Amino acid sequence: MPKTEKIYAVLTGDLVKSSRLSVEMSRRAMDLIKDGALKFAEIQPGSVIGKVDTFRFDGWQLLLGKPELAFHAAVFMRSILKMESTPGSKLDTRVAIGIGPADSIVKDRISNSSGPAFTASGKALDVMGNNTLSLATDNELDFSWENLRIGIVPLLDCVVRDWTAPESRAVYGALWGWTQEETAKKWPSIDNNTKQITRQSVSKSLTRAHWSTVESTLNWVQLEILKTLKLK
């Protein structure tokens, strides 16, 4: 494969236990997916190609031109869902990341695109079972990422899946790059209530979410992908 061939990250996902969600909650979740993709594109300019594609009532696909940001995007998409969970309706999404080249890209309907990155992502989602985060790569890529795939990814998944709504809101703010004070000020608009929380509450939520460790892991993975693809 030519060294200059463009490499992408494809995120394919579906809602966790979607059959247990009301029609209203399913629609709300898919709206959050669409909004999340737009917001991630705002946070990371130039990362998202086209727009997120949604299908059926619980599936979605997102294409990134910056594969090194795949795990940041996955965590962001999960946080924007999980922060609106309620005791009666848990919102989350499985995310299968496929990394590789693309043969064709249809920007206004990403799921109609094709190529190794899309195939890897789709197959990974099909076999991930009860896991909620996975990684697959194009077989032609000379990756030595087994430690990442079988070690880091499952551990990251275990941490993220246990986030509560407040912890997810705090992480959402951190992924925007907001200070804890800024997250606290924006909290009522996120939480749809009028109660103002404190910076200390945000700090405690981030601590419970193990955000410092998660952030370090995300940044390490980003650098590893950059080095592996020789993009740095």
LOZA-526479 format. One line per field, with one value per residue: x, y, z of N, C-alpha, C in turn; chain; residue number from 1. Coordinates in Angstrom, 1 decimal, padded with zeros to 4 digits, always signed. Example, Ala and Ser with C-alpha at 12.3 -4.5 7.8 and 13.67 -1.06 7.14 Angstrom:
<pts>
n.u: +013.2	+012.8 .
n.v: -005.7	-002.2 .
n.w: +007.8	+007.1 .
ca.u: +012.3	+013.7 .
ca.v: -004.5	-001.1 .
ca.w: +007.8	+007.1 .
c.u: +013.2	+012.9 .
c.v: -003.3	+000.0 .
c.w: +007.8	+007.9 .
ch: A	A .
i: 1	2 .
</pts>
This chain:
<pts>
n.u: +000.8	+000.6	+002.6	+001.5	-001.2	-004.4	-005.6	-008.3	-010.7	-013.4	-016.4	-018.7	-021.9	-024.4	-027.4	-027.4	-029.2	-031.6	-034.2	-035.4	-035.9	-038.2	-040.1	-039.9	-037.5	-035.7	-035.7	-034.8	-032.2	-031.1	-031.1	-029.3	-027.0	-026.7	-026.3	-024.1	-022.1	-021.9	-021.0	-018.6	-017.2	-017.0	-015.4	-013.1	-011.9	-012.0	-011.9	-014.2	-015.7	-018.0	-021.3	-022.7	-024.2	-027.3	-029.3	-032.1	-033.5	-031.7	-029.0	-025.8	-023.2	-020.0	-017.5	-014.1	-011.5	-009.2	-007.7	-006.4	-008.0	-010.0	-010.7	-011.1	-013.4	-015.2	-015.5	-016.6	-019.0	-020.3	-020.4	-022.2	-024.6	-024.8	-025.0	-027.5	-029.0	-031.5	-032.7	-034.7	-034.2	-031.5	-029.0	-026.7	-024.1	-022.9	-019.7	-017.8	-014.7	-013.1	-010.1	-008.4	-007.9	-010.1	-012.3	-014.4	-016.2	-019.1	-020.3	-022.8	-024.2	-022.9	-022.9	-023.2	-020.7	-017.5	-014.9	-011.8	-011.7	-014.4	-015.4	-013.9	-014.9	-017.7	-017.7	-016.5	-018.4	-020.4	-019.4	-018.9	-020.5	-021.5	-019.8	-018.9	-017.1	-014.8	-012.0	-010.8	-008.6	-007.6	-006.5	-004.3	-002.7	+000.3	+000.1	+000.9	-000.8	-002.0	-001.8	-003.1	-005.7	-006.5	-006.0	-005.9	-008.3	-010.5	-010.3	-010.6	-013.2	-014.6	-014.4	-015.7	-018.3	-019.4	-019.9	-021.9	-024.8	-024.2	-021.3	-020.7	-021.6	-019.7	-017.4	-018.0	-017.9	-015.1	-014.0	-014.8	-012.9	-013.4	-013.0	-013.4	-014.9	-016.3	-017.7	-019.4	-020.9	-022.3	-023.8	-026.6	-027.9	-027.2	-028.2	-030.9	-032.3	-032.8	-031.0	-028.0	-024.7	-021.6	-018.1	-016.6	-018.3	-018.3	-015.6	-015.5	-017.1	-015.6	-013.4	-014.6	-015.2	-012.8	-011.3	-008.8	-007.0	-008.3	-008.2	-005.4	-005.0	-006.4	-005.0	-002.5	-003.1	-003.8	-001.4	+000.0	-001.4	-000.8	+002.0	+002.1	+000.9	+002.6	+002.0	+002.7 .
n.v: -001.2	+002.2	+004.7	+007.2	+006.9	+007.9	+007.7	+006.8	+007.2	+005.3	+005.4	+003.3	+002.8	+001.7	+002.2	+001.3	-001.4	-000.6	-001.5	-001.3	+001.3	+004.1	+005.3	+008.0	+008.5	+007.1	+008.6	+011.0	+010.3	+009.7	+012.2	+013.5	+012.1	+013.2	+015.9	+015.7	+014.9	+017.3	+019.0	+017.9	+018.3	+021.0	+021.3	+020.0	+021.1	+020.3	+017.6	+015.9	+014.4	+015.1	+014.5	+013.1	+009.9	+008.5	+005.6	+003.3	+003.1	+003.3	+003.2	+004.5	+006.3	+007.6	+009.5	+010.2	+012.3	+012.6	+010.2	+009.9	+011.0	+009.4	+008.0	+010.0	+011.1	+008.9	+008.7	+011.2	+011.1	+009.2	+010.4	+012.5	+011.3	+009.8	+011.7	+012.6	+010.5	+008.9	+007.6	+005.8	+005.5	+004.5	+005.9	+005.1	+004.2	+001.7	+001.6	+001.0	+001.2	+001.7	+001.6	+002.7	+002.8	+004.4	+003.5	+004.8	+007.8	+009.0	+011.9	+013.0	+010.9	+008.9	+006.2	+004.9	+004.9	+003.2	+000.8	-000.4	+000.7	+001.2	-001.4	-002.7	-001.4	-001.9	-004.8	-005.1	-004.0	-005.9	-008.1	-007.5	-008.0	-007.8	-005.8	-002.3	-000.7	-000.9	-001.8	-002.0	-002.7	-002.0	-004.9	-004.6	-002.7	-002.1	-002.6	-002.6	-003.1	-004.7	-004.7	-002.4	-002.9	-005.3	-004.7	-001.8	-000.7	-002.4	-001.7	+001.0	+001.1	-000.2	+001.8	+004.0	+003.0	+002.9	+005.5	+008.0	+010.1	+012.8	+012.6	+012.2	+014.6	+016.3	+015.3	+015.8	+018.6	+018.9	+017.7	+019.6	+021.5	+023.2	+025.1	+024.0	+025.8	+027.0	+024.8	+024.4	+026.8	+026.4	+024.2	+024.2	+024.6	+022.4	+020.4	+020.9	+022.1	+024.5	+024.7	+025.8	+024.4	+023.8	+024.6	+022.8	+020.6	+019.8	+019.1	+016.9	+015.1	+014.7	+013.4	+011.1	+010.0	+009.2	+010.9	+012.2	+010.0	+008.9	+011.0	+011.2	+008.7	+008.8	+010.9	+009.6	+007.4	+008.9	+010.0	+007.6	+006.6	+008.6	+008.3	+005.7	+005.9	+007.6	+010.3	+012.4 .
n.w: +000.0	-000.8	+000.8	+000.9	+000.8	+001.8	+005.1	+007.1	+009.9	+010.8	+012.5	+013.7	+015.1	+017.5	+019.4	+022.9	+024.1	+022.7	+022.3	+024.6	+025.0	+025.0	+022.2	+022.1	+023.6	+022.0	+019.6	+020.7	+021.5	+019.0	+017.9	+019.6	+018.8	+016.2	+016.9	+018.5	+016.7	+015.1	+017.1	+017.8	+015.5	+015.6	+017.9	+017.1	+014.4	+011.0	+011.3	+011.0	+008.2	+005.8	+007.0	+010.1	+009.6	+010.0	+010.7	+010.4	+013.6	+015.5	+014.7	+013.5	+011.7	+011.4	+009.8	+010.0	+009.1	+010.4	+011.8	+014.2	+016.2	+016.8	+019.2	+021.0	+019.7	+020.0	+022.8	+023.3	+021.9	+023.3	+025.8	+025.4	+025.1	+027.5	+029.4	+029.4	+030.5	+032.5	+035.6	+034.8	+032.1	+030.4	+028.5	+026.0	+023.7	+021.5	+020.1	+017.2	+016.0	+013.0	+011.2	+008.4	+004.8	+002.3	-000.3	-001.7	-001.0	+000.2	+000.9	+001.7	+002.5	+004.4	+005.0	+002.6	+001.6	+000.8	+001.4	+003.0	+005.7	+006.3	+006.1	+008.1	+010.4	+010.3	+010.5	+013.0	+014.7	+014.4	+015.7	+018.3	+020.5	+023.8	+024.5	+024.4	+023.1	+020.5	+018.4	+015.1	+012.3	+009.0	+007.2	+005.6	+006.6	+008.4	+011.3	+014.8	+017.0	+018.9	+021.7	+022.3	+021.3	+022.6	+025.3	+026.2	+025.0	+026.1	+028.8	+028.9	+027.9	+030.1	+032.1	+031.0	+030.5	+033.0	+033.8	+035.3	+034.8	+035.8	+035.9	+033.2	+032.2	+033.3	+032.1	+029.4	+029.3	+029.9	+027.6	+025.7	+026.4	+028.4	+031.4	+034.9	+036.2	+034.1	+033.1	+035.3	+035.2	+032.8	+033.3	+034.1	+031.6	+030.3	+031.8	+031.9	+034.0	+036.6	+038.7	+040.0	+039.9	+041.7	+041.2	+042.6	+042.7	+040.0	+039.9	+041.6	+040.2	+037.9	+039.1	+040.1	+037.6	+036.8	+035.2	+034.8	+034.3	+032.1	+030.2	+029.9	+028.8	+026.4	+025.1	+024.9	+023.2	+020.9	+020.1	+019.6	+017.4	+015.6	+015.4	+014.4	+011.9	+010.9	+010.9	+012.4 .
ca.u: +000.0	+001.5	+002.7	+000.7	-002.6	-005.1	-006.1	-009.5	-011.3	-014.9	-017.1	-020.1	-022.5	-025.8	-027.8	-027.4	-030.5	-032.5	-035.5	-036.0	-036.2	-039.4	-039.9	-039.4	-036.2	-034.9	-035.6	-034.0	-030.9	-030.5	-030.9	-028.1	-025.9	-026.5	-025.8	-022.7	-021.2	-021.7	-020.2	-017.2	-016.6	-016.7	-014.2	-011.9	-012.1	-011.4	-011.9	-015.4	-015.9	-019.5	-022.0	-023.0	-025.3	-028.1	-030.2	-033.1	-033.9	-030.6	-027.7	-025.2	-021.9	-019.3	-016.2	-013.1	-010.3	-008.1	-008.0	-005.9	-009.0	-011.1	-011.1	-011.7	-014.8	-016.0	-015.8	-017.5	-020.4	-020.9	-020.7	-023.3	-025.7	-024.9	-025.3	-029.0	-029.6	-032.3	-032.8	-035.5	-033.8	-030.1	-028.6	-025.3	-024.0	-021.7	-018.9	-016.8	-013.7	-012.3	-009.1	-007.8	-008.2	-011.5	-012.4	-015.2	-016.8	-020.4	-020.4	-024.1	-024.7	-021.6	-023.1	-023.1	-019.3	-017.0	-013.5	-011.4	-012.0	-015.8	-015.6	-013.4	-015.8	-018.9	-017.5	-016.2	-019.7	-021.2	-018.9	-018.5	-021.3	-021.9	-018.8	-019.4	-016.0	-013.9	-011.1	-010.3	-007.9	-007.4	-005.5	-003.1	-001.9	+001.3	-000.1	+001.3	-001.7	-002.7	-001.9	-004.2	-007.0	-007.0	-005.7	-006.3	-009.7	-011.5	-010.2	-011.3	-014.7	-015.1	-014.5	-016.7	-019.7	-019.9	-020.2	-023.3	-025.1	-023.3	-019.9	-020.7	-021.7	-018.4	-016.4	-018.4	-017.3	-013.7	-013.7	-014.9	-011.8	-013.9	-012.5	-014.4	-015.8	-017.1	-018.7	-020.4	-021.8	-023.1	-024.4	-028.1	-028.4	-027.0	-029.1	-032.3	-032.9	-032.3	-030.1	-026.6	-023.8	-020.4	-016.9	-016.2	-019.2	-017.7	-014.3	-015.8	-017.7	-014.4	-012.6	-015.3	-015.1	-011.4	-011.1	-007.4	-006.5	-008.9	-007.6	-004.0	-005.0	-006.8	-003.9	-001.5	-003.6	-003.8	+000.0	+000.4	-001.9	+000.0	+003.3	+002.0	+000.6	+003.6	+001.3	+003.2 .
ca.v: +000.0	+003.4	+005.5	+008.5	+006.7	+008.6	+006.8	+007.4	+006.4	+005.2	+005.1	+002.8	+002.6	+001.6	+002.4	+000.1	-001.8	+000.3	-002.0	-000.9	+002.7	+004.5	+005.9	+009.4	+008.5	+006.7	+009.8	+012.0	+009.8	+009.9	+013.7	+013.7	+011.7	+014.2	+017.1	+015.4	+015.0	+018.7	+019.7	+017.4	+019.0	+022.4	+021.2	+019.6	+021.5	+019.5	+016.2	+015.2	+014.4	+015.0	+014.6	+011.8	+009.2	+007.7	+004.7	+002.6	+003.9	+003.2	+003.1	+005.7	+006.1	+008.9	+009.4	+011.1	+012.5	+012.6	+009.0	+009.9	+011.5	+008.4	+007.6	+011.2	+011.2	+007.9	+009.1	+012.4	+010.7	+008.5	+011.3	+013.4	+010.5	+009.3	+012.8	+012.8	+009.3	+009.1	+006.3	+004.9	+005.3	+004.7	+006.1	+004.8	+003.6	+000.9	+002.3	+000.2	+002.1	+001.0	+002.5	+002.2	+003.6	+004.3	+003.4	+005.9	+008.5	+009.8	+012.8	+013.3	+009.6	+008.3	+004.7	+004.4	+004.9	+001.9	+000.7	-001.1	+001.3	+001.0	-002.8	-003.1	-000.9	-002.7	-006.1	-005.0	-003.8	-007.2	-009.2	-006.9	-008.5	-006.9	-004.7	-001.0	+000.0	-001.8	-001.2	-002.9	-002.0	-002.6	-005.9	-004.3	-001.8	-002.7	-002.1	-003.5	-002.5	-005.7	-004.3	-001.4	-003.5	-006.2	-004.2	-000.4	-000.5	-002.9	-001.0	+002.3	+000.8	-000.4	+003.0	+004.9	+002.5	+003.1	+006.9	+008.4	+011.3	+014.0	+012.4	+012.3	+016.0	+016.9	+014.9	+016.5	+019.9	+018.7	+017.5	+020.9	+022.3	+024.2	+025.0	+023.5	+026.9	+027.2	+023.7	+024.7	+027.8	+025.9	+023.0	+024.2	+024.5	+021.0	+019.5	+021.3	+022.6	+025.9	+024.7	+026.0	+023.6	+024.5	+024.0	+021.6	+019.5	+019.3	+018.4	+015.6	+014.3	+014.3	+012.5	+009.8	+009.5	+008.9	+011.7	+012.4	+008.8	+008.7	+012.0	+010.8	+007.5	+009.3	+011.6	+008.6	+006.7	+009.8	+010.0	+006.3	+006.5	+009.5	+007.7	+004.5	+006.3	+008.6	+011.6	+013.4 .
ca.w: +000.0	-000.9	+002.1	+000.8	+000.8	+002.9	+006.1	+007.8	+010.9	+010.7	+013.8	+013.5	+016.4	+017.7	+020.8	+023.8	+024.5	+022.1	+022.3	+025.9	+025.0	+024.4	+020.9	+022.3	+024.0	+020.8	+018.8	+021.4	+021.4	+017.6	+017.8	+020.3	+018.0	+015.2	+017.5	+019.0	+015.5	+014.8	+018.2	+017.7	+014.3	+016.1	+018.8	+016.3	+013.0	+009.9	+011.7	+010.5	+006.8	+005.5	+008.3	+010.6	+009.0	+011.0	+009.9	+011.3	+014.7	+016.5	+014.1	+013.0	+011.2	+011.3	+009.2	+010.5	+008.3	+011.4	+012.6	+015.6	+017.1	+016.8	+020.5	+021.5	+019.2	+020.6	+024.2	+023.2	+021.5	+024.5	+026.9	+025.1	+025.3	+028.8	+030.3	+029.5	+031.0	+033.7	+036.3	+034.0	+030.7	+030.3	+027.1	+025.7	+022.3	+021.2	+019.0	+016.6	+015.3	+011.9	+010.7	+007.1	+003.6	+001.8	-001.8	-002.2	+000.1	-000.2	+002.1	+002.2	+003.0	+004.7	+005.1	+001.3	+001.2	+000.9	+001.5	+004.1	+007.0	+006.5	+006.3	+009.4	+011.4	+010.3	+011.0	+014.4	+015.4	+014.3	+016.6	+019.6	+021.5	+024.9	+024.7	+023.9	+022.4	+019.9	+017.4	+014.0	+011.3	+007.7	+007.3	+004.8	+007.4	+009.2	+012.7	+015.9	+018.0	+019.7	+023.1	+022.3	+021.0	+023.6	+026.6	+026.5	+024.6	+027.1	+030.1	+028.6	+027.8	+031.4	+032.8	+030.4	+030.6	+034.4	+034.1	+035.6	+034.0	+036.2	+035.5	+031.8	+031.9	+033.6	+031.0	+028.2	+029.5	+029.8	+026.2	+025.1	+026.8	+029.4	+032.8	+035.8	+036.5	+032.9	+033.1	+036.3	+034.7	+031.7	+033.7	+034.1	+030.3	+029.9	+032.7	+031.8	+035.3	+037.0	+039.8	+039.7	+040.7	+042.0	+040.6	+043.4	+042.2	+038.7	+040.2	+042.2	+039.1	+037.1	+039.9	+040.1	+036.3	+036.5	+034.0	+034.6	+033.7	+030.8	+029.4	+029.6	+027.9	+025.1	+024.5	+024.5	+022.0	+019.8	+019.7	+019.1	+016.1	+014.7	+015.1	+013.6	+010.6	+010.5	+010.6	+013.4 .
c.u: +000.9	+001.4	+001.8	-000.8	-003.3	-005.7	-007.2	-009.8	-012.8	-015.4	-018.5	-020.7	-023.9	-026.2	-027.8	-028.8	-031.6	-033.9	-036.2	-036.3	-037.5	-039.1	-039.4	-038.0	-035.2	-034.7	-034.7	-032.5	-030.3	-030.3	-029.6	-026.9	-025.6	-025.8	-024.4	-021.7	-020.9	-020.8	-018.8	-016.5	-016.2	-015.4	-013.0	-012.1	-011.3	-011.4	-013.0	-015.5	-017.4	-020.2	-022.4	-024.2	-026.0	-029.1	-031.0	-033.5	-032.8	-029.2	-027.1	-023.7	-021.2	-017.9	-015.3	-011.9	-009.1	-008.3	-007.4	-006.9	-010.2	-011.6	-011.7	-013.2	-015.7	-016.5	-016.8	-018.9	-021.1	-021.3	-022.0	-024.6	-025.9	-025.3	-026.8	-029.7	-030.4	-032.3	-033.7	-035.1	-032.3	-029.7	-027.1	-025.3	-022.8	-021.0	-017.8	-015.9	-013.0	-011.3	-008.4	-008.2	-009.7	-011.4	-013.2	-015.9	-018.0	-020.7	-021.8	-024.9	-023.5	-021.8	-023.1	-021.6	-018.7	-015.5	-013.1	-011.7	-013.5	-016.1	-015.1	-014.3	-017.1	-018.8	-017.2	-017.5	-020.5	-020.7	-018.6	-019.3	-021.7	-020.9	-019.4	-018.3	-015.1	-013.1	-010.7	-009.6	-007.9	-006.3	-004.2	-002.2	-001.0	+001.2	+000.4	+000.5	-002.5	-002.8	-003.0	-005.5	-007.4	-006.7	-006.3	-007.8	-010.7	-011.5	-010.9	-012.8	-015.3	-015.3	-015.7	-018.1	-020.3	-020.2	-021.6	-023.5	-024.3	-021.9	-019.8	-020.8	-020.4	-017.4	-016.7	-017.8	-015.8	-013.3	-013.9	-013.7	-012.2	-013.2	-013.7	-015.4	-016.8	-018.1	-019.8	-021.4	-022.8	-024.0	-026.0	-028.6	-028.2	-028.0	-030.6	-033.0	-032.2	-031.3	-028.7	-025.7	-022.5	-019.2	-016.5	-017.1	-018.7	-016.4	-014.5	-016.3	-016.5	-013.6	-013.3	-015.3	-013.7	-010.9	-009.6	-006.7	-007.0	-008.3	-006.2	-004.0	-005.4	-005.7	-002.7	-001.9	-003.5	-002.3	+000.5	-000.1	-001.1	+001.3	+003.2	+001.7	+001.6	+003.0	+001.9	+004.4 .
c.v: +001.2	+004.2	+006.7	+008.2	+007.2	+007.5	+007.5	+006.6	+006.4	+004.7	+004.6	+002.4	+002.3	+001.8	+001.2	-000.1	-000.9	-000.2	-001.7	+000.5	+003.1	+005.2	+007.3	+009.4	+008.0	+007.9	+010.8	+011.6	+010.0	+011.4	+014.1	+013.3	+012.7	+015.4	+016.9	+015.4	+016.4	+019.4	+019.2	+018.1	+020.4	+022.3	+020.9	+019.9	+020.7	+018.0	+015.4	+015.4	+014.2	+015.3	+013.2	+011.2	+008.4	+006.8	+003.8	+003.6	+004.0	+003.1	+004.4	+005.4	+007.5	+008.7	+010.6	+011.1	+012.6	+011.4	+009.0	+010.4	+010.6	+008.1	+008.8	+011.3	+010.1	+008.2	+010.3	+012.0	+009.9	+009.4	+012.1	+012.6	+010.2	+010.5	+013.1	+011.5	+009.7	+007.7	+005.3	+004.6	+005.6	+004.8	+005.9	+004.3	+002.8	+001.7	+001.3	+001.1	+001.3	+002.0	+001.9	+003.2	+003.5	+004.3	+004.5	+006.5	+009.3	+010.7	+013.0	+012.0	+008.7	+006.7	+004.1	+004.4	+003.4	+001.9	+000.0	-000.6	+001.1	-000.5	-003.2	-002.6	-001.7	-004.1	-006.1	-004.8	-005.2	-008.2	-008.7	-007.4	-007.5	-005.8	-003.4	-000.2	-001.1	-001.1	-002.3	-002.1	-002.7	-003.7	-005.6	-003.3	-002.5	-002.2	-003.1	-003.0	-003.5	-005.3	-003.3	-002.0	-004.4	-005.8	-002.8	-000.3	-001.1	-002.2	+000.3	+002.2	+000.6	+000.8	+003.9	+004.3	+002.7	+004.6	+007.2	+009.7	+012.5	+013.8	+012.6	+013.8	+016.7	+016.6	+015.6	+017.9	+019.9	+018.5	+018.7	+021.8	+023.4	+024.0	+024.4	+024.6	+027.1	+026.1	+023.9	+025.7	+027.3	+024.7	+023.1	+024.0	+023.1	+020.1	+019.8	+021.5	+023.9	+025.9	+024.8	+025.1	+024.4	+023.9	+022.8	+020.4	+018.9	+018.6	+017.0	+014.6	+013.8	+013.3	+011.1	+009.1	+009.0	+009.7	+011.9	+011.3	+008.6	+009.7	+011.6	+009.6	+008.0	+010.1	+010.7	+007.9	+007.6	+009.9	+008.7	+006.1	+007.4	+008.9	+006.5	+004.8	+007.3	+009.9	+012.8	+014.2 .
c.w: +000.0	+000.4	+002.0	+000.8	+002.0	+003.8	+006.9	+009.0	+010.7	+012.0	+013.4	+014.8	+016.3	+019.1	+021.6	+024.2	+024.0	+022.2	+023.6	+026.0	+024.4	+023.0	+021.1	+022.7	+022.8	+019.9	+019.4	+021.3	+020.0	+017.3	+018.4	+019.5	+016.9	+015.8	+018.0	+017.9	+015.1	+015.8	+018.1	+016.6	+014.7	+017.0	+018.1	+014.8	+012.1	+010.2	+011.0	+009.0	+006.5	+006.8	+008.8	+009.9	+010.0	+010.1	+010.9	+012.4	+015.8	+016.0	+013.6	+012.6	+011.0	+010.7	+009.6	+009.5	+009.1	+012.3	+014.0	+016.6	+017.3	+018.2	+021.3	+021.0	+019.8	+022.0	+024.2	+022.9	+022.6	+025.6	+026.7	+025.3	+026.8	+029.8	+030.4	+029.9	+032.3	+034.4	+035.5	+032.6	+030.6	+028.8	+027.0	+024.2	+022.2	+020.1	+018.5	+015.7	+014.2	+011.4	+009.4	+006.0	+003.2	+000.3	-002.4	-000.9	-000.4	+001.0	+002.6	+002.6	+003.3	+004.7	+003.7	+000.8	+001.3	+001.0	+002.8	+005.5	+007.3	+006.8	+007.7	+010.5	+011.5	+010.9	+012.5	+015.2	+015.4	+015.3	+018.0	+020.8	+022.6	+025.2	+024.0	+023.2	+021.8	+018.8	+016.4	+013.0	+010.0	+007.7	+006.6	+005.6	+008.3	+010.7	+013.7	+017.1	+018.8	+021.1	+023.3	+022.2	+022.1	+025.1	+026.9	+026.2	+025.7	+028.4	+030.0	+028.6	+029.2	+032.2	+032.3	+030.6	+032.0	+034.7	+034.3	+034.8	+034.5	+035.8	+034.0	+031.4	+032.2	+032.5	+029.7	+028.2	+029.3	+028.3	+025.3	+025.4	+027.8	+030.7	+033.7	+036.1	+035.3	+032.8	+034.1	+035.9	+033.7	+032.1	+033.6	+032.6	+029.8	+030.6	+032.6	+033.1	+035.6	+038.2	+039.4	+040.5	+040.9	+041.2	+041.3	+043.0	+040.9	+039.0	+040.7	+041.1	+038.2	+037.8	+039.9	+038.7	+035.9	+035.3	+033.7	+033.9	+032.3	+029.8	+028.9	+028.6	+026.5	+024.3	+024.0	+023.2	+020.8	+019.2	+019.1	+017.7	+015.1	+014.4	+014.2	+012.1	+010.0	+010.1	+011.4	+012.7 .
ch: A	A	A	A	A	A	A	A	A	A	A	A	A	A	A	A	A	A	A	A	A	A	A	A	A	A	A	A	A	A	A	A	A	A	A	A	A	A	A	A	A	A	A	A	A	A	A	A	A	A	A	A	A	A	A	A	A	A	A	A	A	A	A	A	A	A	A	A	A	A	A	A	A	A	A	A	A	A	A	A	A	A	A	A	A	A	A	A	A	A	A	A	A	A	A	A	A	A	A	A	A	A	A	A	A	A	A	A	A	A	A	A	A	A	A	A	A	A	A	A	A	A	A	A	A	A	A	A	A	A	A	A	A	A	A	A	A	A	A	A	A	A	A	A	A	A	A	A	A	A	A	A	A	A	A	A	A	A	A	A	A	A	A	A	A	A	A	A	A	A	A	A	A	A	A	A	A	A	A	A	A	A	A	A	A	A	A	A	A	A	A	A	A	A	A	A	A	A	A	A	A	A	A	A	A	A	A	A	A	A	A	A	A	A	A	A	A	A	A	A	A	A	A	A	A	A	A	A	A	A	A	A .
i: 1	2	3	4	5	6	7	8	9	10	11	12	13	14	15	16	17	18	19	20	21	22	23	24	25	26	27	28	29	30	31	32	33	34	35	36	37	38	39	40	41	42	43	44	45	46	47	48	49	50	51	52	53	54	55	56	57	58	59	60	61	62	63	64	65	66	67	68	69	70	71	72	73	74	75	76	77	78	79	80	81	82	83	84	85	86	87	88	89	90	91	92	93	94	95	96	97	98	99	100	101	102	103	104	105	106	107	108	109	110	111	112	113	114	115	116	117	118	119	120	121	122	123	124	125	126	127	128	129	130	131	132	133	134	135	136	137	138	139	140	141	142	143	144	145	146	147	148	149	150	151	152	153	154	155	156	157	158	159	160	161	162	163	164	165	166	167	168	169	170	171	172	173	174	175	176	177	178	179	180	181	182	183	184	185	186	187	188	189	190	191	192	193	194	195	196	197	198	199	200	201	202	203	204	205	206	207	208	209	210	211	212	213	214	215	216	217	218	219	220	221	222	223	224	225	226	227	228	229	230	231	232 .
</pts>
